[in-house]
Amino acid sequence: MPAESVPLIECISRVLREDVFADSDSPPFDKAIRDGFAVRSDDVMEIPATLSVIGESRAGLASNVHVQKGQCCEIMTGAPLPSGANAVVMVENTERLSQSSVRICKSVRENEGLLRLGAESRKGDRVLAAGRRIGLADIGLLASSGKSSVLVSRKPRVAIIATGDELVDVQQLPGPSQIRNSNSYTIHAQVLDAGAVPHELGIARDNVEDLRTKIRLGLEHDILLVSGGVSMGKYDLVESVFADFGVEVLFDKIAMKPGKPTVFGHRGNTYVFGLPGNPISTIVSFHMFVRPLILFLLKSANTTPKILEANLEAPAKCDSQRVSLLPALVRFEDGRYRIRTAPWKGSSDLVGLSRANALIVIPQREGSLEPGDNVQFLPME
C-alpha cells in the first residue's frame, strides 16, 4: 500500500512507514521523578539528618539555587534538579521542621529519585522503526518528538460478500431452512482489527447473475472476500465466476481443519479469497491467511500469527490428512500455559468458539496427542 500522512490524533493502530528520531535529549535536563527534596547523597548517609531548605524547584519553573553541604531544595515531580544536588528523597521519608529546615529520615544513593539528561533517549536516536503498529505509548512518544503528522500505510479497502440462498439479514427472523448472516459481521470485525477498511457488498444469492454483479464490484477493491460457495456442491459457483473475471487462482484447498476449501488468487493488484461458508472455518481461515496478507500490504514488521506453546491436559485426536486448529481453553499456571480442547460441535458452532480463548494446533499425523505433550496454540484474546 502507498504511504500517506495523517494527523497524529488519527494514527493509533496504523502501521508506521517512517523511522522516527528523537529531536532532543529526553529528558532534556536532570529531572526529579518524585516529590521530595533534592539533596547531596553524602549529607544523608547517616540519618536522621537535618538540612536547610534553600529553595523550591517545580515543573516549568526551575530553581536557580546551588545546593551545598548541609542544604537541600524542595522539588516536585518533573522539575529540574538544582545544581549541587545528586539525589531526591521522597517527601514521605521526610519531616518538615519549619519553612527553612527538614529532617531526612531515609538515606538515598546518588542518582536515586531522578532521571539524568538523555537517560531515555539522545537527540538523533531512532525511537520508532518503520513497520511498527502504533500503540498508545507510541502516540505519546510521537507527540514528545514533535510529530504533529505521521507517515503511515494507507489502509487496504476490503470488499465483503456473503453467499447463499439460505441467508437473511441479521434483523430478520429466519424462516424455514434459513439462517442469519453472521459471516459478514465476523469478517467485518476481523478486517477492522487487522487494520483495513471493510466495505459490505451484501448477500449474493446462489446464481451466476447475482454473484457476477457483486464480484465485479468487489474486484474494484484491494482485497475481495467471498464467504461460502467454494466447496464442491451443485450451487458452489464462486470459483467459476472468478474464472469468468480472469482471476488467477493460486490454490483452492488447504490441508487445514477447519478451512479446507479456502481459495486464494488475484486479478491484477486485487487479491481474492473464497472463504468457507461455515462460521468457524471463515474465522480461522481469515486469521491464518487474510490477516497476514493485510499486514503484508501494510508493510507491518510482524505478519505471522502469534503462536505459543502449552502443556496438553487431555487427549486430542489427530487427523492424518490435515492440521487441525480447534477451539481450546488455555490457562497460565505454575509458570506455564496449560491447554485442552474446548467442547464444540463442529465448524458451525459459534457458541463453542465463543467459550474458547485459543485455537490449539493439532499436527497432521496418525493417532492422538496425550496429556503432558507440548502443543502449539494461537491466543484469541
Disulfide bonds with the S-S distance in Angstrom:
none
